[in-house]
Amino acid sequence: SSLPAKRAWSLRGLGGMSQAMAVRAMPAGTSSAFVVPRLAADTARQSPPVTIDGPARSHADVGSQSQSGLLSGVAFAAPAGLAAAALRRKCKRRPKRARCIVAADPPYTVEPVDGDPTKGYFPPKATPLLDSLGDEGTQKIRQMDVEQLKQLADEVRWQVLDAVSVTGGHLGAGLGVVELTVALHHVFDTPRDEICWDVAHQCQPHKVLTGRRSRIYTLRQGGGLSGFAKRKESIYDAFGAGHSSTSISAAVGFQTAKDRLGRSGHSVAVIGDGAITGGMAWEAMNHAGGMGCKTVVVLNDNGQVSLPTFYNQVKQPVGALSDTLSGTSVAASRGLNLQGDIAKFETSEAFQNARQFAKSATKSLLPEQLSSAAAKLDEYTRDFVKTVPFKGSGSGSKGELFEQLGFYYVGPIDGHDMGTLTQVLKNIRRDHESGAISKPVFLHIKTKKGNGYEPAQNATDKLHAVQPKFNVPKSPDPAAAAKPKSPALTTVFGNSLIREAERDDKVVAITAAMPGGTGIGLFERRFGPERTFDVGIAEQHAVTFAAGLAAGGLKPFCAIYSTFLQRGYDQLVHDVALQKLPVRFILDRAGLVGADGATHGGTFDLSFMSCIPDMMICASADEVELSNMIHTLACIDDAPTALRFPRGSAYGDLQMPEAPRFLEPGKGRIAREGRDGKIAILSVGSRLRESLKAADELEKLGISATVADARWVKPVDAKLIGWLASDHRAMITVEENSIGGFSAMVQQVLLDGGYLDGLGKTPVAFRSMTLPDRWIDHNDPFLQYDDAQLNCEHIVGKALEVLKRVGVKVNEAEAQAASANSGTYADA
């Protein structure tokens, strides 16, 4: 409450969960403005003093993430671990990011940060209506007329384009929902009325309108705004997202909570035609329709079921549902305009009153059987009127599909027609409030992904995701052209799989709507849809479908991001492993993933897979190992297998083999053998190079470290572990996974072998380095691993710590001599 209005970001835009709960719990019609000072006063009574870059003060002065919520919205100071790491970083240096600071003396204002961009690479544009909103939230939007809303949408679209030209990231989906976003905030009383964005990669317009425009150029940057909806970032982000098909379940939960607690208001789910292919969406609709929950589901239908929708020999979006939803396009303006008129009529008060009268009359005058038939006649008549007379209107049986699930189906309507959108949404809101419609409403809108930006509309993938400066013409760079670019590891996988499939025609590939992201698109280009299966956003089905293929005699490679395999875990256990079916799981994006943040991090797979009987799990340290492991998995026909590898590019300094070789399961390798038996570093996966760098640094201190690459998490190399434990005073494991993964497997071998108890031999001092037990937000990947303390200097620090415990001292003279002799180390 002490932040000056002109310089501080709005508390509304930055509030935490307690503030959000307070706003949503208020009686209808009450202003939420009073909540902030009340929370500040409550916080002052409850919070102990804290120190943040200055003298002691209470949380009430600077805000509390858990109570007043200011810290959750502003990147104040970097965590202590990051600051310390920046001071001691030796192995690799990166430029420091500017950060927001809290002044040491009252008032505690948020100062602008030098170097933070306030404009991008698009021509400047006047944004008077957007400027008038400031960072005060959505209240003023509800006072605008349709023409102002159209202008506001135009300004928001420019703002999204300009911001993403700086930050990169998702773009096309956000451009396609600008009008919808403005209309939702105009009609509904946000944040009291919750909007649940499915996946939430389309929420940049939402963030611009909800108190975060001043920080929109920090999207996906360290300490900046998330690229997805995030509850701790704003009270307007009702439900966090990043994964698919969750919005309807969340909205039904919100609405049910309102009903149970006697609160008024509405809950809205916005889901795309890609996300609605996920089974969870249908489970939620089945439940909502069954209990008559008055949720509003908006289907944002842009014809983009897969990413990209049309690739190589694939000419239509995947799945039968895309056929059901087809038949309408924004281009078919005549039919769609007629549908808009019908939608306004069928949600109007006069029509709903007539329906209620007809229902009451038939119930009282007709027998029960005829009364039920008359109720169905209403659905069939509306469906007929929408379909038959108007070519291009595109309703047909799709409306009946959702009506049978207990929804009141409306549409399809033009999702870029502001007048129709706002009128239909207002009618739906009123119908729910009056009780004229006592069931969930399914509003089907047709939109263009990338709308309003011609390059996006012309692109095959509608500019789903872009790099910074995507709109800036690239100048020829002879030096860059002369230097070969290292391929992405995803490309290395795709090409390696093609090589295996050329040898064996039983090899087939599966993706869950991610052909480009997983490399399966390369496979499809070579072998076509006969050997490539895109199942849509349906990981559970993908896993069991792969199990069926394996049981039928094929060799399925099921390529799913590590984070998305979490969605198919029961199928992995019950349908694959329990039956010991040879499905090969390829887990891209293992470990920390950079700008996509915690929702997309592959941080748990070693933990949740290593506990499953009969699973065989390997992790590649580089592109050569990746190619060899693909070949190895293709040769294993008697058990389920999994290979994990990180997001990023190949190192490019290794010679790829002419023919891959088979890697014996359960056997690791020595990457560097030490001379003094002091310490062994056992790495698995892509932390191997950081481990080798750490060994170079330790060599400068007179410590000759052994570095080993486990290769296999399961079966683990017990012989290698035993040798390392017997011949070294101390041992460290390094993995880019949470607790309970590789280190747990190694520890079990050490315990069973008696290497830790000291009975009859000197025990080895054992330490493990895993991802910490907390979420790591979006940032540059190197800085994320700095935060996780899994980079070179952290391995060195851990080694010195454990060696000190066993009495090994660093010889300063040796350290100086080693430093003078070795100079700067080179990447191993």
Buried (B, 14 or more C-beta within 10 A) or exposed (E): BEBEEEEBBBBBBBBBBBBBEBBBEBEEEEEBEEBBEEBBEBBBEEBEEEEBEBEEBBBBBBBBBBBBBBBBBBBBBBEEBBEBBBEEBBBEEEEEBEBBBBEEEEEBBBEEBEEBBEEBBBEEEEBEBBEEBBBBBBBBBEEBEBEBBBBBBBBBBBBBBBBBBBBBBBBBBBBBBBBBBBBBBBBBBBBBBBBBBBBBBBBBBBBBBBBBBBBBBBBBBBBBBBBBBBBBBBBBBBBBBBBBBBBBBBBBBBBBEBBEEEBEBBBBBBBBBBBBBBBBBBEBBEBBBEEEBBBBBBBBBBBBBBBBBBBBEBEEBBBEBBEEBBBBBBEBEEBBBBBBEBBBEBBBEEBBEEBBEBBEEBEEEEEEEEBEEBBEEBBEEBBEBBBEEBEBBBBBEBBBBBBEBBBBBBBBBBBBBBBBBBBBBBBBBBBBEEEBBEBBBBBBBBBBBBBBBEEBBEBEBBBBBBEBEBBEEEEEEEEEEEEEEBBBBBBBBBBBBBBBBEEEEBBBBBBBBBBBBBBBBBBBBBBEEEBBBBBBBBBBBBBBBBBEBBBEEBBBBBBBBBBBBBBBBEBBBEBBBBEEBBBBBBBBBBBBBBBBBBBBBBBBBBBBBBBBEBBBBBBBBBBBBBBBBBBBBBBBEEBBBBBBBBBBBBBEEEEBEEEBEEBEBBBBBBBBEBEEEBBBBBBBBBBBBBBBBBBBBBBBBBBBBBBBBBBBBBEBBBEBBBBBBEBBBBBBBBBBBBBBBBBBBBBEBBEEBEBBEEEEEEBBBBBBBBBBEEEBBBBBBBBBBBBBBBBBBBBBBBBBEBBEEBEBEBEEEBBEEBBEEEEEBEEB
